[in-house]
Amino acid sequence: MVAVHYIDGETGGVVGRAFAEALPEEGARVSLDGGGEYLVLNYWELRPQSCDVYVRRVDSGEAAA
């Protein structure tokens, strides 16, 4: 399991944390508990067991597309 820290690509603020079997791929969409849907921009692996994933919120119009 990898500890994933989801970080807003614009503000640098942490928008969520989770444990995952594998790192999310760039361009993938992730749903964060209570935080909505986000698009994975890129990630920075800190160590083998954790990483920072940079995301941007997907607005409601974009999510429907």
N, C-alpha and C positions, 0 to 999 in steps of 0.2 A: 504494500500500500504506500502511496505517495501523498504527503500532506501538500495540498494545493492552496495557495493564497491568491485569491482573485483581486486584482488591482485595477482601478479605473485608469485607463490610458491617458485621460485628459487631466485629472486632478491628482492622481497618485494615491488616492485614498483606497483603503481596503474595503471592498464591497461584499466579500464573502470568503469563507474558508470551508474546505471539504477534504475528505480522503477519497482517493481514486485508485483504481487498479492500474491505470495508465495515464500518461499526460494527454491532455486534450490537444487536438490538432489545430493549427492555424486555420481560420475560416469556419470552424465549427461553432455551433450555437450551444450555449449552456444555460440551464435554468438554475438560478440560485434561490434557495429557500427564502421566501418573503422579499426577494430583491428583483424579481422579474427575469427577463431573458437578456442574455449578453452574447456578443460576438467575440470570439477569441482573436485577438490581434497578433500576439506572439507570446512567447514565454521565455523566462530566464531561469535556468536550473541552478539552484543554489548548492545543492548537494544531492546525492542519489535518492535520498528519502524525502526531499521537499523541493518545491519550486514556486516561483511567482509567475502568475499568468496574467498578462495585460489584456483587458477586455474593454468593450464599449457597449453601452446599453442599446438594445434594439428597440426603437420606438414602435408604437402599436401599428402604424401603417406599414412599416417595414416588416414586422413580424407576420402580417397577413399575406405578404407577397410570396 
